[in-house]
Structures are given as structure tokens and as C-alpha cells.
Amino acid sequence: MITVERLDLRGDGVAGDLRVARALPGEVVAGEAADGRIAAPRILHPAPERVRAPCPHYRACGGCALMHASDGFVAGWKAEVVTRALAGQGLSAPMRAMHVSPPGARRRAVLAGRRLKRGALVGFHARASDTVTAIPDCRLLHPDLIAALPVFEALTEAGAARGRALALTACVSEAGVDLAVSGGKALDGPLRARLAQIAGQGGLARLAWEGEVLAQAAPPVQRMGAAAVVPPPGAFLQATAQGAAALVAAVLEATDGAARVADLFAGCGTFALPLADSAAVHAVEADAAMLAALDAGARGTPGLRAVTTEARDLFRRPLLADELSRFDAVVIDPPRAGARAQIAEMARAAVPVIGAVSCNPVTFARDARVLTEAGYSLDWVQGVDQFRWSAHVELAARFTRGHIAR
């Protein structure tokens, strides 16, 4: 018997040198360990925070990691992940209450599709496994994605090679489900026609196969502020509409009053287009297709302030301090690795306000230390849990320099 001490960043229990799957702090467990992990523990004494998982697929599916814990415990643990990351850099900040997306809100997900001898299977991979688990009663996904599972299965049966799983990036749009597939058979004339037929009969807004659009019943519009944006196939979008709204609200609050804003790692315009309601925005993004979607959305929306765009790899060529100095505020939403080089230039530029968004508290804290050492104040941090029942947490924060924080 062993007692679980804490959770690691993947949501596993930690007991000395052992990792314990789906265990909670304080629980007494037993089980066979392999490679330093107990994958199927027996819970001898459960913690008060343990609950019955609401999803019938939880035991086999790898899509969720913390469905066995109460909502209050998960929100508190995710806030603690952020505060510990900051403390590791010698920092602290006021933590706002965690914003948690509701069940059934996940509008974007990457599913796996595997062709069988008869039919096909679409769902999430089991943890650290090639096994695909069917998820017809998933409590995580948006109902429109659940309703489209039979269409995904038909496409998988028609277009997947035996022994190789498809990756199906599905997203709910205003016109219906937008699907981008990779890892499938090479296209020829008959396969193109068959896949397009399945997409049409299944009511998909758009189907792309290895980046090529095969069918589009209607533009798969995403609303970003007042703008209607049609992202390129498979483009990154915030996982839930509620989570996106919380992050946008935090960014708008952080930059309130700024007349000129730079939006770095701008994507398709999640922040740039709402910001353009009241500020001139310069959006910088390495992906030219996403930047083109942002630009088209801005041009098609009357009443916005000026929106300029720049295709630029900010890892290789960060905006320099003299380029940043013309802005009143900078918004930055980098990938998980953070933006070490860009943050260094922002620190040198001494832009008055920074609205930071991050999907990795550890790299956020590292970058925050650079900014605070350059004279910035970390005014507040807003946690956002879009990936409900996972170990993943996002956040938004405001840094100010040279004026009193409102």
C-alpha cells in the first residue's frame, strides 16, 4: 500500500518515485508498477474529492485525465499549477477565479479514425496507446461533433489505409462541422468523388483531405468579435467558445485605452479582430494562410479600426524593440514553448502594457520573470480551463510598466 502525495503536471498521482494513474492526493492505493507507474491502481482509501466519472468511456478513453475528481478540486489544482510555476521563478500575482468551460462545449478536437475489417472506429486514443476508443456518449465534445461521428466513420472506412490511423481535426462552425483529415489514402478521382459524396450527404460545412478542399457546402465561418472569419482547413482555434470569450475579455481588459496594439502570434484573429473595435491593430503571424483569413475578416467588417498584417516567424525574427516602441500595448499568445526571444525584445522596448496569453504556465512564468526583472508589474492572472477534465490549463495576464494599474 502507498499513499499518494500530490499530482504531477500530467494529472497522475505521485507517491515517492512512483506515478499512479487517476489517483488523488491523500488516497491509499495498491497495484503493480511497470516502468515507474501504476497504470491500474486499486483505490483502497479514496479521497473526499473523488467522484464517479460521468462518462461511460472514461476507463478506456485517453481524452480525459481528471474526470474522477470533483470540479472544485480540479479548478483549485489548476490554479495551484499556475501559482507554483510563478513561485518557481520567485513571482506571485493576484489569481482570479478559474473560468471553466461547461461539459459538452469542446468545439474543436483532433480525433483518431481506424479502418476495421468491417466499418470503422472513430474516437480518442487510449493513453500512451495506438488503441482507439469509440466515444458515442462523450461528455466532453460539442453535440454537433457527436452527431457527426457517423460521418467521420464513413469517411474513415472509405479513405483510411489498413493499419494506419487517420487524424481528423473537427471544428464546429456557424455553417456546420468543418473537418480536415490527414494520414489517409492518396487521392484519385474515384476517392475524391466518394469522399465529397459522404461529406455532402453528412452535412459537413467543409471537408479537406491532406490540405486539399474536397467539398464545401458553405463557408465554415468563425465569429471573432464583429468579424466573420473563414480559417484555413485544420487551423488552430480556441477549444471552446466559452474559453475563447474569457480569454478575449481578459485581453480587452488588459489593453483597455490603448490606441495602437500589436498582436503577436495572431493566428486567424481571435484577439486582433475584437481589439480592432477600439484600437488600430498590427497582427503578426508566421502562417500565411491564417493571416490571410484574418485580413479577409477585417476587410469584410465595416467599422473596425485599421488592421495591418505581417507574415513573420517571431521565433527567428522577433519584432525588435524599436519596432515595438510605436505601440501602446502588445498582446502575445505564443505556443507552448513560450517566446523567449520575443519577450526579451518586449522587455527592452518597455511597452506600457502587455496582455499575455499562455497555454503553458511553466514557460509563462519563465517569460514573466524576464519582464518583471525589466521593471514590469504582473497585475493579475486569469486562469481559463477550456480542456475540462484534462491536466491542461491556459491563462491570461496583464503586465504594466510606467503607470498605475487600473
Sequence and secondary structure as in RCSB ss.txt:
>XXXX:A:sequence
MITVERLDLRGDGVAGDLRVARALPGEVVAGEAADGRIAAPRILHPAPERVRAPCPHYRACGGCALMHASDGFVA
GWKAEVVTRALAGQGLSAPMRAMHVSPPGARRRAVLAGRRLKRGALVGFHARASDTVTAIPDCRLLHPDLIAALP
VFEALTEAGAARGRALALTACVSEAGVDLAVSGGKALDGPLRARLAQIAGQGGLARLAWEGEVLAQAAPPVQRMG
AAAVVPPPGAFLQATAQGAAALVAAVLEATDGAARVADLFAGCGTFALPLADSAAVHAVEADAAMLAALDAGARG
TPGLRAVTTEARDLFRRPLLADELSRFDAVVIDPPRAGARAQIAEMARAAVPVIGAVSCNPVTFARDARVLTEAG
YSLDWVQGVDQFRWSAHVELAARFTRGHIAR
>XXXX:A:secstr
 EE  EE TTS EEETTEEETT  TT EEE  EETTEESS EEEE  TTB   S TTTTT SS S TTB HHHHH
HHHHHHHHHHHHHTT    EEEEEE  TT B EEEEEEEE SSSEEEEEE TTSS EEE TT SSB HHHHHTHH
HHHHHHHHH  TT  EEEEEEEETTEEEEEEES     HHHHHHHHHHHHHHT SEEEETTEEEEESS   EEET
TEEE   TT    SBHHHHHHHHHHHHHHTTT SEEEEES TTTTTHHHHTTTSEEEEEES HHHHHHHHHHHHT
STT   EEEEE  TTTS   HHHHTT SEEEE   TT  HHHHHHHHHHT SEEEEEES HHHHHHHHHHHHHTT
 EEEEEEEEE STTSS  EEEEEEE SS   
